Amino acid sequence: MKILLLSDIHDNVWALQTILQSGHATEAGVLICGGDLCSPFIIDLLSAFKKPVHIVLGNNDCDVAAMTGKLPKYPNIKIHGEYYRDELDNKTIAVNHYPEKAQKLLQLQAYDIVCYGHDHSIFARQEGKTLLLNPGAVMGFNAMQLKDIDSSFMIYNTRTNAVDAYRFASKKSNDIVRWDAYCIDSPF
């Protein structure tokens, strides 16, 4: 199974729609979002992904009541609060928004994959039995450094244990390219 990993959308509807319309999204069986959707209408856009969608909340998800109010229309979308833990295709996964909390989950060595977001930095590293992943920011901006960055996302393949990272080729293009520096082939 392929898992589409997103985080830190921050209302970048253009990048989100491009990702959701890509072949990467079509091939994925599950979408996991590490928080910071921002506006409730992002739930409506995520509904274009007709398979299961799992979301954790971030620090910029302000109107949670409006977001959760939309869920009855979209039974495939679940908001899990601060943490999401599951077993998908025989892989244990834990997701939250914050790097510090991801580090604590990583130290447990209780999960195959730990995912997080928040700092808008794409990251992939194998540590012990756990693969630590941050898919970067769909937003395409790093507010901590006040600079443009590449919009990015990841695909994790549960069967091959591979991580493929992707980014937009440029700010003026909707072309998605593989980001080799953050890809991992068969880490286990």
HELIX and SHEET records of a PDB file:
HELIX    1   1 VAL A   13  LEU A   20  1                                   8    
HELIX    2   2 GLY A   23  GLU A   27  1                                   5    
HELIX    3   3 PHE A   41  LEU A   46  1                                   6    
HELIX    4   4 VAL A   64  LYS A   70  1                                   7    
HELIX    5   5 LEU A   71  LYS A   73  5                                   3    
HELIX    6   6 PRO A   99  LEU A  108  1                                  10    
HELIX    7   7 ASP A  180  TYR A  182  5                                   3    
SHEET    1   A 7 ILE A  77  ILE A  79  0                                        
SHEET    2   A 7 VAL A  53  ILE A  55  1                                        
SHEET    3   A 7 VAL A  30  CYS A  33  1                                        
SHEET    4   A 7 LYS A   2  LEU A   6  1                                        
SHEET    5   A 7 SER A 152  ASN A 157 -1                                        
SHEET    6   A 7 ALA A 162  PHE A 168 -1                                        
SHEET    7   A 7 ILE A 176  ARG A 178 -1                                        
SHEET    1   B 5 TYR A  84  LEU A  88  0                                        
SHEET    2   B 5 LYS A  91  VAL A  95 -1                                        
SHEET    3   B 5 ILE A 113  CYS A 115  1                                        
SHEET    4   B 5 THR A 130  PRO A 135  1                                        
SHEET    5   B 5 ILE A 122  GLU A 127 -1                                        
SHEET    1   C 2 PHE A 141  ASN A 142  0                                        
SHEET    2   C 2 LYS A 147  ASP A 148 -1                                        
END                                                                             
